[in-house]
Amino acid sequence: MRVLRMLFTGFLVIVLLAAGAFFGAREVLLWWSARSLASSVEELARIKVKGTFAQQCRRLVGSDVFATVTPKYQLRFLSHTEYALEVLCGDAVKEPVLIARKTLPLLVSKVPGSSGLLPEAPLSGIRLTVFAAQFDLIHQYIGSVPAFLVRERAVVLSDGVVLADTDAVALGVGPSTSCEGYGYICCDAQTQMGAGENIAGVQSCLTSCFSSCITRPVLLSLTTTPFLNPQNRSLTVASGGTVLFHYVADAGTSSDLQIIMRFGDGKTEQLQGATGSVEHVYTCPTEGCQYTAQIELTDTWGVSSLPGKLDTVAVNVSSGV
């Protein structure tokens, strides 16, 4: 019993020490990162007073128009951990002038959704968190993360004054940045479907900036016998003739694919798998008919392929009378 008691006591001490180290490290990292951002804002203020980059703006836009240009300074995130100190020289210069590029402390990242800090705005802020990547792995394996483990720290500028660890719900405005700078992902429209929160009109990712992306099934080829004309994807058969359709697809992360083959004459066929073939007999009761055959792919999660040129075939059927 004494040995068991000692083992239990030792285990309990180790657990308490580990928990204390975790929560202590969490608070220290958040404080450190918030302090780093505050120092960067102070650095921008000093640069503004010096006027060093104001002179550079004068050279970029020209002395004749500089009188109407007021340089503006910003802290803009480039990813969830990297940010840049920049100066905007007005509409005459599209790209901001880089002052310095910095990185948040190890294991600290910006909470997705915000883009950075604008010292001259009435309200501008971001939220920081710790161990986000590690918590994502835990969520993948067990499905959830205890709420008490997750801690966020807001860094907000209110009329240029840094307020750290606030409970403000609104973060105000931020600089324009890339999709990655907001902490989101620019989904490939052809092979992915956006999911979760999204931001429209983001630089270089106008319509596909989402918090996550789901892999779409992709059609690699749809061929026929008789052979189709590759230039206009059409073929001609006599009424009563048979067309063999053969497809090859990429299921992505899905284990299987459900295929719907629409022959264009009102009839359909359901298939399964990433590759397959199906025959169809075409008839034409008039002088000539044209049908458009189309294939549609759907994976096990219900995500469908994106319509494109490869998924249709024009079938011309000669007169059957």
N, C-alpha and C positions, 0 to 999 in steps of 0.2 A: 504493500500500500504506500509506503514511504517513497519508493521509487516512482510509482505512478503519479503520486502527488508532486514530486519534483519535476517529472516530465511535463505534467500539465502546467505547473507554474512557469517552467521555462518557456513552454510554447506560448502561454498567455503573455509573458513579458516580450517575447519576440514579436507577437502580433501587435501589441501596444506600441512598441518601438517603431515597427514598420508603418503603422497608421499615423503615428506622430510625425515620422519623417515625410510621409506622403503629403499630409496636410500642411506641414511646415514648408516643404519645398514648393507646393502649389502657391502659397501666399507670397513667398519670397520671389518666385519667378514672375508672378503677376505684378508685384510692386516694382520689380526691376524693369520689366518691359514698359509699364506705365511711365516710370521715371525716364526711360530712354526716349519715349515719344515726347514727353514734356521738354526734355533737353533739346530735341530736334526742333520743336516749335520755338524755343528760346533762340536757337541758332538762326532760324529764319528771321526773327525779329532783329537780331544783331546785324544780319546781312542787309536787311532793309534800311537800317539806320546808316550803315556804311555807304550804301549806294553803289557797291561794286558792280552788281549785275544790272543795275539801272543804266550804267554806262554801256554795258554790253548790249542792252536793249536798244540804246540810242544808235549804236553802230549797225544793228540788225535792221531796224526800221527806217533809219535815215534821220538826220538832225532836223529836217524840215517838218516832219510829222510827229516828232517825239513829244512836242509840247502837248499833243492831244492824247498821248498814251501814258497810262499809269501802270507800271509793272505790278503784278499781283503774285503773291507767293503761296505755295501749296505744299502739302505733304500728301503724296499720292501713292497708294499701294499698287504694286505691280503683280503681286501674288498674295497668298494668305500669310506669307512671312516676310516678304521683301517690299521695301518702300523707297521712294525717291523724294528728295527735296528739290523743288523746281521753282522757276519763275516764269510767268506768262508775260509776254511782251505785247499783248494786244492781238487784234484780229489780223494785223499785217504779218505776223509770224505764227504759222499754224502749230508748229511743234514747240512744246515748252523747253526752256533751257535747263539742262541738268546741273544742279549744284552738287549733290552727293547722293550716293545710293547706299542704303543701309538695310540691315536684317534684324528682325526681332530675336531676342534670346532663344536659345535652344529649348525645344518643347513648347514654345509659346506660339500661338497663331491668332490671326484676326478672325472673328466670327463672320461668316459670310453675310453679304447684304450691303455693307457700307464700303466706301471707296477711299477714305482718307480724311484729312483735316484741312479746313480753310480758315486760316487765322483771322481773316477780315470778315467772315460771315457772323451773323448774330448767334447762330447755333450750328455747330459742326462736331460730330463725334464718331467714334467707333467703339466696338467691344472686343476685348481680348479674352482668350481662354487658354487653358493648359491641357496637355495630353490628349488633344483632339484625335490625332491619328491612332493612338493606343485605344481610346474609347471606341473608335470606329471598328477596330478589330474585335473588341469585346462584344460590340453590338452584333457583328456578323455571326459570331459563334453562339451567343446565348440569347440574342434577340432584344436585349435591353441593357441599359446602364443605370445603376442606382442614381437618383437625382442628387443625393448629397455629395456624390463624388465630383459632379460637374460644377465648376465655379467660373463666373465671368466677371470681368472688371471693365467698366466703361471709362473711357477717356474722352471727355467732352470739352470743347472750347466754347465758352459763352462770352461773346464780345472780346475775344482774344485771351481770356483768362482760362487757364487749364483747371478743370474739375475732374479729379480721378476718383474712381470707385463710387460714382453716383448711381442713383436708382432711376435716372431719367428714362422714360419710355421712348421718347423721340430723340433721334440722333441728329436731326437737322439735315443740312445739305453737305455734300462732299464734292470733290473734283471729279470730272469725267475721266474714266479710266477704261482699261480692257476688261473683258469678261473674267479673266483670271484675277484681275485686281479686285473685283467685287467678291472673289472667293467662289465663283461659279465655274461651270465648264461650258465651252463652246462645242455643242454637239454637231457632229457631221450629219447634215440633212439626209444624205443618201443611205448611210449605214446605221444611224442612230435616231432615236426619238427622245426629245427632252421630257423630263419629269420633274415634278416638284416646283419650287419657286423659279420665276424667270424675270429677266430684265430686258426690256425691248430698247432698241436703238443704241446698243453698246458699240463702242469702237470695234471695227473689224468683225463683229458678230451681231448683226442687226436683229435677227429673229430667232437665234438658236442658243441663247445664253441661259442655261438652266442650272439648278442646283445638282442635278444628276442626269445621266444619259442612259437610256435603255437600248441595247443592241437590236437593230432591225434585221430580219432575214433579208438576204440580198439575192436577186436572180442573176446568175452568172451567164446563162444562155438559154434560149428557147429556139430550137431548130425544128425543121420539118422534113418529111419525105412525102411527096416530091420536094426538092430543094427550093427554098424561097430565094427571091432576089434580095441580096443583102442591102442594096441601096435604098429600096423603098419598103423592104420587109413584106413582100407580097408574093403570091403564087397563084397559079391557075390550074383548076381541075375540071373534068367533065362532070355533069350531073350524075350522081350515083357513085362518084369516085371517093376513094378513101385517102384521108390525110393522117399521117402519123406525126404526132407532136412529141418531142423529147426535150426535157428540161434538166438543168443542173443548177442547184442553188446552194448558198452558204447559209446554214442555220444559225451561225453565230454561237452564242452561249446556250442556245436552246437544244434540248435533247431530241427534238422531233419537229417536223413541219407538217401542217395541214395544207393541202393544195386544192384550190378550186379552179378548174379549167372551164372557162366559158367559151363556147364555140361560135357564138354570135348569131346562131339561128334559134335561140331560145332554149337550147339544151346545155346542160352542164355535166361535169364529171368531177367527183371528189377523189383525190389521191393522197398519198402519205409518203413522207420521206424526202431527203434532199435531192434525190435523182429519181427519174421515172419517165414512163412513156404512156401514151394513150392514143387510140385510134378513133377517128370519127368519120362517118359517111355523110357527105354533103349532097344535097339535092337542090334543084332549082326548077320550080314549076313555070317560070316565065322565060323570056328570051335571054336573060342574064341576071345573075345575082352577085352581090358582094357582101361578105360577112367579115366581121372583125373578131378574131379569136383573141382572148385575153386570159392571162394566168395571174392568180393572186396567191401570195404566200402568207401564212399566219403561223406564228410559233406557239409554243405551249403556254405562253403568258398572254396570248391574245394580241400580240403586236404584229401588225401587217407590214408587208413590204411597201416601199414607196413606188407609186406608178411611174413608169418611164417608157422609153422607146423600145426597149428589149422585150417588154412583156406583152406586146401585141403583134398579131400577124393578120394582114389583109388577105382573105381567101376569095378569089374570083371564081365563080362557078358558071361554066358555060351552059347554054340553053339545053333544057331537057325536053323541049317540044319541037 
